[in-house]
Amino acid sequence: MSYLSVSTWSLHRLLGPLRLTTWNAEAVSHQTVMQDQPEVHTLLELPLEAANRGYQAIEVCHFHFPSTEAAYLDKLRVSFSEAGISFDTLLLDYGDITTTDEARRTADMGFIREWIDVASQCGAKQIRLIAGEARHSDESAIRQSAAALSELAQYADSRDVRVITENFKELTSTGESCLKLLNWAGEAISMITDFGNFRGQAKYEEIAMTTPHSVSVHAKAAYDDSGYPDEDEFVRCLEAVKATDYNGAFVLIYDGPGDMWDGLDRIKRIVARYL
């Protein structure tokens, strides 16, 4: 059965500072850039808050972790368990496994392994990795990405975590490149299909192409300046998913203005018809 989930990106103005990872080529190292945001809920409080609002699962962006110390990760695991809600996916929002900069690629692969360990320690079922930022038409880059994802999937499997990717960034910006990647990576890799990351006339066809290979769907609408969704367009995306007999998580994505819970409620009412 399909079910409701929410991404912490949809609440990024409520969960405190963002800890964004960047690559400093001059220093040949990763850096963390802090971006201040209000903290209405701590990450430890979020599972119970989400459960009380009717969600069955959460996807957590890596930049919302205030700590990766073992004691904190244990507390996070317990907070999900006590709330009776699933920690479906840790969304790692950094890493380019198709870069031609060997120093960065080595560092990024190490960074990804560290976050796979974090996912394992805090009880996340899956970790979403970025497939790469090379051109979607670059078949050698797609093969490089597939090989790296397969290698990382083996590492993650020993830690009881599944590696997935998403139609996110340039390499997986088309349905065709997504399917090539999945074919070359093998059965160990699945996807997230995000409504907002396909563009143009082929968008709905591409949603239908990738959803059968996806463990979750990011249900993101086009929003007006007041934070209200284009319902006709949103329903067209949902209908493309429905046609595939999808039975997984519908992860609500809201990044418009105003109260973020209210924005989520507006799309939740629409998605509820497809559960």
C-alpha positions in Angstrom: 0.0 0.0 0.0 1.2 3.5 -0.7 1.6 5.9 2.2 2.3 9.5 3.2 5.8 10.7 3.9 7.4 14.2 4.3 10.8 15.5 3.5 12.6 17.7 5.9 13.3 20.0 3.0 9.5 20.8 3.2 10.1 22.1 6.7 13.5 23.8 6.2 12.3 27.1 7.7 11.3 25.2 10.9 14.2 22.9 11.7 17.1 25.3 12.6 20.3 26.0 10.8 21.2 24.2 7.5 24.7 22.7 7.5 25.5 22.8 3.8 28.5 20.9 2.4 30.7 22.4 -0.2 34.0 21.5 -1.9 36.9 23.9 -1.5 39.2 23.1 -4.5 42.0 25.3 -3.2 42.1 23.5 0.2 41.2 20.1 -1.4 38.7 19.5 1.3 35.0 19.6 2.2 33.7 22.6 4.1 30.4 23.1 6.0 28.6 26.4 5.5 26.0 27.3 8.1 22.7 28.9 6.9 20.6 30.3 9.7 16.9 29.3 9.9 14.4 29.4 12.7 14.1 26.3 14.9 10.4 25.6 15.7 11.0 21.8 15.9 14.2 20.0 16.7 15.0 17.0 14.5 14.5 14.8 17.6 11.0 16.2 18.0 10.0 15.9 14.3 9.0 12.2 14.2 6.3 12.6 16.8 5.1 15.9 15.3 4.9 14.3 11.8 3.1 11.2 13.2 0.5 13.4 14.9 -0.1 15.1 11.6 -0.9 11.8 9.8 2.5 10.9 8.2 3.8 7.4 8.2 7.4 8.2 7.2 10.0 10.9 6.9 13.0 11.6 4.6 15.7 13.6 6.3 18.2 15.8 4.5 21.8 15.4 5.7 22.1 19.2 6.3 19.4 19.0 9.0 21.6 16.7 11.3 22.9 18.9 14.1 25.3 16.1 15.0 26.6 12.8 13.7 28.0 11.7 17.1 26.9 8.1 18.0 25.0 9.2 21.1 22.9 11.7 19.1 22.2 9.1 16.3 21.0 6.6 18.9 18.6 9.3 20.2 17.3 9.9 16.7 16.7 6.2 16.1 14.8 6.0 19.4 12.7 9.1 18.5 11.5 7.4 15.3 10.8 4.2 17.1 8.8 5.8 19.9 6.8 7.9 17.5 5.9 4.8 15.4 7.1 6.4 12.2 9.5 5.1 9.6 12.9 6.7 8.8 12.6 5.9 5.2 15.5 7.8 3.6 18.5 9.9 4.5 18.9 12.4 1.6 22.6 13.1 1.1 22.5 16.4 -0.7 26.2 16.6 -1.7 28.6 14.5 -3.7 29.7 14.3 -7.4 30.8 10.7 -8.3 31.2 11.7 -11.9 33.7 14.5 -11.4 36.9 14.4 -13.4 38.8 15.9 -10.4 40.3 12.7 -8.9 41.1 14.4 -5.6 37.5 15.5 -5.2 36.1 12.2 -6.4 38.2 10.3 -3.8 37.2 12.7 -1.1 33.5 12.5 -2.1 33.4 8.7 -2.1 34.9 8.8 1.4 32.3 11.4 2.5 29.5 9.3 1.1 30.7 6.2 3.0 30.7 8.2 6.2 27.1 9.1 5.6 26.2 5.5 4.8 27.5 4.7 8.3 25.4 7.5 9.7 22.3 6.2 8.0 23.0 2.7 9.4 23.5 4.1 13.0 20.3 6.2 13.1 18.1 3.5 11.5 17.5 4.9 8.0 16.3 2.2 5.6 17.9 3.9 2.5 20.3 6.7 1.6 19.7 8.8 -1.5 23.0 9.6 -3.4 23.4 12.1 -6.2 24.2 10.2 -9.4 26.4 13.0 -10.7 26.6 16.4 -12.3 28.1 15.4 -15.7 25.9 15.9 -18.8 23.0 13.5 -19.2 24.2 12.7 -22.7 27.7 11.6 -21.5 27.5 7.8 -21.6 30.9 7.3 -20.1 29.9 9.5 -17.1 26.7 7.4 -16.7 28.8 4.2 -16.7 31.2 5.8 -14.1 28.2 6.7 -12.0 26.7 3.2 -12.3 30.0 1.6 -11.2 30.4 4.0 -8.2 26.8 3.5 -7.1 27.2 -0.3 -7.3 30.4 -0.1 -5.3 28.7 2.0 -2.7 25.7 -0.3 -2.6 27.9 -3.2 -1.6 29.3 -1.1 1.2 25.9 -0.1 2.3 24.4 -3.6 2.1 26.8 -4.8 4.8 25.4 -2.0 7.0 21.7 -2.9 6.3 21.2 0.3 4.2 19.9 0.4 0.6 21.5 2.9 -1.9 19.0 4.8 -4.1 19.4 7.7 -6.4 17.1 10.3 -7.9 16.3 12.3 -11.0 18.3 15.1 -9.4 21.1 17.1 -11.0 22.2 17.0 -14.6 23.2 13.4 -15.1 19.7 12.0 -14.3 17.7 15.0 -15.7 16.0 12.9 -18.3 14.1 9.6 -18.2 16.4 8.1 -20.7 19.5 8.8 -18.7 17.9 7.5 -15.6 17.0 4.1 -17.2 20.5 3.8 -18.7 22.0 4.3 -15.2 19.7 1.8 -13.6 20.4 -0.8 -16.3 24.2 -0.4 -15.9 24.1 -0.2 -12.1 22.1 -3.4 -11.7 19.3 -4.4 -9.4 21.0 -3.1 -6.2 20.0 0.5 -7.1 16.5 2.0 -7.1 15.3 5.6 -7.5 13.2 8.4 -6.2 11.1 10.1 -8.9 10.7 13.9 -8.2 7.9 15.6 -10.1 9.8 18.9 -10.0 13.0 17.7 -11.6 11.8 16.7 -15.0 11.1 19.5 -17.5 9.4 20.1 -20.8 6.9 18.2 -22.8 8.3 14.7 -21.9 7.9 15.3 -18.2 4.8 13.1 -17.6 6.2 10.3 -19.8 9.4 10.4 -17.9 7.6 10.2 -14.5 5.8 7.1 -15.8 9.2 5.7 -17.1 11.0 6.0 -13.8 8.3 5.4 -11.2 8.3 1.6 -11.6 12.0 1.7 -10.5 11.3 4.0 -7.6 10.9 3.4 -3.9 9.4 6.8 -3.3 7.9 9.6 -5.3 8.6 13.3 -4.4 5.1 14.8 -4.9 6.1 18.4 -5.6 3.6 20.8 -7.2 4.2 24.0 -9.0 3.2 26.8 -6.6 2.0 30.3 -7.1 3.3 33.4 -5.2 0.9 32.6 -2.4 1.9 29.0 -2.0 -1.1 27.4 -3.7 -0.5 24.5 -6.0 -1.4 24.3 -9.7 -3.8 21.5 -9.0 -4.4 20.5 -12.7 -0.7 20.1 -13.3 -0.1 18.3 -10.0 -3.0 15.9 -10.7 -1.5 15.1 -14.1 1.7 14.1 -12.4 -0.2 11.9 -9.9 -2.1 10.3 -12.7 1.1 9.4 -14.5 2.2 7.6 -11.3 -1.2 5.9 -10.9 -0.9 4.4 -14.3 2.1 2.5 -13.2 0.3 0.8 -10.3 2.8 2.3 -7.9 2.7 1.3 -4.2 5.3 3.2 -2.3 5.8 6.4 -0.4 4.4 9.7 -1.6 6.8 12.2 -0.1 5.2 15.6 0.1 7.4 18.5 -1.0 6.6 22.1 -0.2 9.0 25.0 -0.6 6.7 27.9 -1.1 6.0 30.9 1.0 4.0 31.1 4.3 3.5 28.4 6.9 5.1 25.2 5.7 2.7 22.9 7.5 -0.2 24.7 5.9 1.4 24.4 2.5 1.9 20.7 3.0 -1.8 20.3 4.1 -2.9 21.9 0.7 -1.1 19.2 -1.3 -1.8 16.4 1.2 -5.6 16.8 0.5 -4.9 16.2 -3.2 -2.4 13.3 -2.7 -4.8 11.6 -0.3 -7.0 10.6 -3.2 -4.2 8.5 -4.7 -3.3 6.5 -1.6 
